[in-house]
Amino acid sequence: MGKIIAIANQKGGVGKTTSAMNLSAGLGVLEKKVLLVDTDPQANSTSGVGYDPREIENGVYECLIGKVKAKDIILETKSPNLFLLPAHIDLVGAELELVNVENREHMMKNALSEIIDDFDYIIIDCAPSLGLLTLNSLTAAHSLIIPIQCEYFALEGLGKLLNTVKIVQRRLNPELTIEGLLLTMYDTRLRLSNQVVEEVKTHFQDLVFKTIIHRNVTLGEAPSYGETIIVHDSTSKGAINYLNLSQEIIDKEKVSETLEENLVSNE
């Protein structure tokens, strides 16, 4: 069974979509089969890997309402082993339209259940809010990555997100864990960046990924070409950062599996 990882932060401009796209690409390069699920109504992950959202006929929204099956609308990308479940403009009104649907928080989980065995990882680019779409993503996910930019007010809104996670764990998805906090937009020249790193590590300790994503011009350019950073410039700092993050997640998974095997063998 594949692992579903949601990437969420309701605060904009923290590198959420950039991280979703490029972590997915990094895992693919490391020979994992990956599905990137775009649940952001802006559809930036969709355009960022080379598809025009305006030309997408069926996407995540149609999966949620049961009009189509996810397996029938998955798209290939330029990145090795990376596939896309796209978004389009209709996702904008989804939260209002779905609010009265029975079992509405489990629609994403149900949609992905038929394809979870087809992938090693499913990465969900969450909507930039704590609304119904994000609740669906958190209910479906095994774990959550929270990107935090190394800038002023870095921790603003984080408490609200963590409180939402606790509610989801208590009421909808008790198996949801925090995969890690990902520091993004780090600039070695700025004292503020270093202060934010220290503050986040002090507060959250082992929850913080060792890999830090540096501010990198190429990271911002790649989506305009419809490419992940690894396709656009595999030698760039951004590509190396996301490959390191991908390896860190794979290594963490191996450790968890080993611990589980040891526990079972000792019973």
N, C-alpha and C positions, 0 to 999 in steps of 0.2 A: 504494500500500500504506500502511496506517495505521501509526502508531508506537505501540508498546506500552511504557508506562512503569509500572514497579512502584514502589510506595511502601512502604518497609519500615524497621522498626526493632524488634528483638525486645524492647526496653525499653518498658514500658507508659507511658501518660500523656504522650506526646511530641507528640500532635496528628496521629497517623498517619491515622486514619479521617477526622478533620475536614479534613485536607489532601486526602485522596483525593476526598472528596465535593465540596469547594468548588473545588478546582482543576478537576475535571471540569465543574462548573457554570460556572466562569469561561471555560473554553475553549468551552463551548457558547454562551455569550452573545457570544463573539467569532466566532461563525458557523462553528465547527468541530463536526462530528458526533462525539459522544463516547460511548463505552461504559464504564461503571463496573462493574468485576468485583469482587464481594465474595468474598474467600477467607478472611475472618476468621470462625472458628466462632461468634463472638459476634453476627455478622450485623448489626453496628451501621450499616454503610453501607446495608444493605437497609432497616432501620427508619428510618434518617435521611433517606431520600428518599421515605418515605411508605408502605412496605409492611410488613405484619406477617409476620415470618419464620415464625411458626407456621402461617400460611395458605399458605405457598409449597410447592407439591407437588413441583416439580422445580427444581433449582438447579445451582450449580457442581458439587456432588458427582456428580450424575447425568450431567453433561457429562464429567467426568473418567473415569468408568467406562464411558462410551459408551452409556448407557441412552437419552439424548436428545441432540439436536444443539443447540448453543448458539443458533443462529438461531431455533429454535422456542420458546425460553423467554425471549427478551429482552423486557423490560418498558419501557414509557414512563414518564417522570417529569414532575413539574410544571415542572422547569427546561427551558428551550428547548434543543433539540438534544442532550439528555442521556438516555441509555438505561441500563438496569440489567440485569446478569446476576446474579441474586440468590443469597443463601445461606440455608440453614436449619439446624436443629439437628443434622441427620445429619452435617454437616461435622465435628462434634466428634470422631467416631470414624474419620474418613477416613484419617488417617495410619497407624493400626494396620491397617486393612483393606487399604490399598493397598501396604503395605510389601513384599509378595512378588510384586506385579504386575510383569511384564516391562516394561522400558523406562519404569519408573514416574516418572522425573524429567521425562519429555517429554509427560506426559498433558495438561498445560495448553496447551503449545505446539500439540499436535495438535488440541485442542478449539477453539482460537482461530483456527487456520489457515484454516478455512472462512469466517470472517467478517471477517478482517483488512482485506480490501479494501472493506468496507462502512462503515468508520469512518476519520476522520482521526486520532483518538487512542483508544487503549484504556488506561484507567487501572486498575491492579490494586491494591486494598487488601489488602495481604499479611496473613497470620496473624501474631500477636504472638509468634513463635518463629522458630528457625532450622531447623525441621523440614521434612518432605517437602512440605508445601503451599507453604512459602516457596521451597524449592528449585525447585519446579515453576514458580512465578511468575518467579523469576530466570532460569530456563532459557528461558522464553517471551519475556522482555522484551528490548527494545532498549536500555533505559536504566533507571537506578534513582535515585529521589529518597529521601534520608535526612532525615527531620525530626529536629531536635535542639531540645529545649526550653531556653530561656534561664534555667536554674535550676541549683542545686547538683548536682554529679555529672552534668553535662550530657553529658560524653564517655564515661561509664561504659558498657561493653559495645560501644562503637563499634568497637574493635579486632577483636573477635570477628566482628562483622558484615562488616567490610572483609576479614577473612581468608576468610570464607565466599564473598564476592564473587570473590576471587582464585581460589578452588577452582572455582567455577562457570565463571569465564572460562577456566581451564586445561582443565577436563574436559568441560564441558557446553555452554557458550555463549561462545565466544571473542569474539563481537561485543558482549557486554554492556559498557556504559559507565556511569559515574556521571554522571547528568544534573546533579546538584548536591546540596549540603547546604542544607536549609531551616531557618532559625532560626525557632522558634515561641515563643509565650507570652512575648513580649518586653514588659517593663513599663518604661517610660521613667523611672518614679519610683525604680526599684531600681538601686543601684550594681552589684549582682551581675549583673543582666541585661546591662549594658554590659561587664562583665568577661568574661562568657561570649562575647559577640559578638566581642570583641577576641581572645580565646583561640582561638576556632574559625577566625577569619580568619587569624590568625598561622600556625596549623597547616596549613590547607587552602587558603588564598589564593583562587585563581580558581575553585575548586570550590564556593565558597559563593555562593548566590543573592544578588543585590543586594536583592531584595525580602525584607523581614522581616515575619513575621506577629505583630502585636501581640496582647497579651492583651485579649480583648473579650468582655463578658458576652453579647452577642447571638449570638456564635459558639457558645456553649454552650447557648443557648436553642433555636436553630433546629431541631436534630434532634428535640426533643420535640414539635415541630409537624409532623414528617415533611417538613421543608423544608431545602433548602440555604440558605446565608446570603444568596445573591443573590435568591432568591424571598422569603425571610423579611423582609429589610431591605436593599435594594440600596444604600442610602446609608450603611450602617454602615462603621466602620473595617475590620471583618473582610471585608466584601464588596469594598471597595476594595483591600485587601491581596491577596486571591486573584485579582482581576481583573488587578492589576499582575503577579503571578506568572505568570498565564496568558499575558499579553502578552510577558513576558520569555522564556518557553519558545518561543513562536511566533517571536519575533525571532531567538532562538538557532538555531532550525531553519532559518530563511531564510539566515542567515550560513553555516551548514554546507552547505546546498544550493548556494549561490553558490561556495563554495570548491571543492566537488566538481566543479561545472560548469567552473570555470577549470582545474582539474587535467586534466580530460578533454580540454578544447580545446587544452591545451598539449602533449599527448602526441603 
